[in-house]
Amino acid sequence: MEREREARRRAEALAEDRLQDIYAKQQQIELLNTIASTANQSDSIAHVLRAALTAIGGYLDWPVGHAYLARQNEHSGASELTPTGIWHLASTQPFTAFRECTEDMSFAIGQGLPGRVLDNGEPAWIEDLANDDNFPRAPQATSSGLRSGFAFPVMVGSEVACVLEFFATKPTETDPDLLWLMWQIGVQLGRVIERNRHEEHLLHNASHDQLTGLPNRRLFHDRLTHAIARAARDPFNLFAVLFVDIDRFKVVNDSLGHPAGDELLVRVGQRLLSALRSNDTVSRPQGESTPRPDDTLARLGGDEFTILLEGLNEPADALRVAERLQSVLHEPFSIAGQDVYVTVSIGIATRPYGRTCPQQGAQASDAPQPPGRTTPDDLMREADMAMYRAKSLGKARCEFCDPGMQTQALQSLALETDLRHAVERGEFIVHYQPIMSLSQDGITGFEALVRWPREGGLVAPDAFIGIAEDAGLIHRIDLQVLRTACRQLAQWHADYPDAMLTISTNLSPRQLTRPELVGEVRGILDATGAPPTQVRLEITETATLGNLDELIETLRRLKALGIQLAMDDFGTGYSSLSYLHRLPLDILKIDRSFVAGLDRDEYSQRLVQTVIHMARNLGLEAVAEGVESRTHAATLRALGCTRAQGYHYSPPVAAEQATELLRTAFTAA
């Protein structure tokens, strides 16, 4: 009887094991079917990988999964795995440190868990992350509560295309059956990636030139259509079309043969593309924070290339890029054993600014449409005609469709060239405008203002600061002014030690994104001997439009040097009211546009009084700019303002005259 009961128990246990095995197999089949179904219904690799991570994470009840993509390292050429934003997370908060660490790391062959998979194309398991010698993320995993993990490859043929990894919150023994299942899933996902690559290849061939690999006429036309639509929504969105034609290309074809001509076209395209990718400081401001579409270089056929430039500030930007394109072609090409020198003629058409370029002999009905109704064909025709004008004027040159715009662009470019020379030679001078105590009518300091001697006169900052910013020169000008001003302050401090005069200089918002700034300011203070507590750096409200936390940290480091910080032109910017209490400021400067109305309307008085009260409540000093009359000064004094500057007291003057103002003031005292 006992033997019979034991046999029944063994049979029941065996049946239970078989049922569990059947259930597990069913779950595995459901997992495979889920992934297969998702893969067949989606044409996005990212969507397929995300769905696979979710399905596998749910199947395992493991809280963390992540996908890597394989690519070649640009420098070494070796394969490596780069992180993606594709995750499975049961919840976010406990795993934040691990996630941030993962997204900051790439893995070479053999490095870490994913690197092992990349090395041999086989799944890998780590039973205890904390005790594994080859798991560099161990501290972050431990702090996030992760204890074990495994990874498996997604294979395309013999190539590791992706690696998927998963992590559990407890130590887990290696499960060979699970790794075999993951291997099957990896093969399945590999077929999806291979199919996607094939479809992308077909799409690429339909939209790209077969010889050079550049976008073709069809793709260029599509991108130009989108640029026109963006400009229709934003009339300040300036863009340009450049039509580039190789001069005397037929000579190369006829003398060296068509294969040599094809090779030359490929290599010219490569040089043009390299110039476009490195033109950030040529045609756009440094530190630009707003995203913009990428420039597009296309080959239309033969020796004709077109370029779409977007996010320009002025037509001269297009000319700067065109001249850069010509400069990269100065070095000869070695083709078929011979040095071949290449020049190009470039025609430029811009929108939305500028007039359209009429076609010679065209009827009125054939004329290009006005900017609001411009078509891609209009712009390409205008750029083409400008290119032919460049050819007719001697080749190897750039021409605008609009001759007036050509003149304007050349003038702007000449001004920038002179500005660069002035920076190199240190030709800027500094004028000083006194800052007065409204209660005592005495000089308490000066604002240092840059002036540029050019062509027998002085160029005011408004005429060149914008160009200096666009050309990436503003930080050098700012530092030259600060050095000169600090040197002058040190001299005044020695001559009038009891005066406690301050010196104020301006900092461009783009200065504040430069990591070297604080060290440069410290170096100037040390070199000139200027008392840091008497130096004031002025920023504008536009500085708050970038990364506010980064700005605050930079300002705090500047304050740590002992200097004071001022918000210039307060009230004319965008967002300072909401951020003002967070900025480590000492002074608010009331913009001259508000001061100008003090003797004309009550509204200006209320506005200025509000700013003064705000400054007082925040523990800041208020300084009014643009004081032009005795009435302005009296009103500001009555409103409780303590400091002022403007032509009522003195215009900005050279250092000698500023020193004379001081001598007169202290002699009278």
Secondary structure, 3 states (H helix, E strand, C coil): CHHHHHHHHHHHHHHHHHHHHHHHHHHHHHHHHHHHHHHHHCCCHHHHHHHHHHHHHHHHCCCEEEEEEEEECCCCCCEEEEEEEEEEECCCHHHHHHHHHHHCCCEECCCHHHHHHHHHCCCEEECCHHHCCCCCCHHHHHHCCCCEEEEEEEEECCEEEEEEEEEECCCCCCCHHHHHHHHHHHHHHHHHHHHHHHHHHHHHHHHECCCCCCECHHHHHHHHHHHHHHHHHCCCCEEEEEEEEECCHHHHHHHHCHHHHHHHHHHHHHHHHHHHHCCHHHHCCCCCCCCCCCCEEEEEECCEEEEEEEEECCHHHHHHHHHHHHHCCCCCEEECCEEECCCEEEEEEEECCCCCCCCCCCCHHHCCCCHHHCCHHHHHHHHHHHHHHHHHCCCCCEEECCHHHHHHHHHHHHHHHHHHHHHHHCCCEEEEEEEEECCCCEEEEEEEEEEEEECCEEECHHHHHHHHHHCCCHHHHHHHHHHHHHHHHHHHHHHCCCCCCEEEEECCHHHHHCCCHHHHHHHHHHHHCCCHHHEEEEEEHHHHHCCHHHHHHHHHHHHHCCCEEEEEEECCCCCHHHHHHHCCCCEEEECHHHHCCCCCCHHHHHHHHHHHHHHHHCCCEEEECCCCCHHHHHHHHHHCCCEECCCCCCCCECHHHHHHHHHHHHHHC
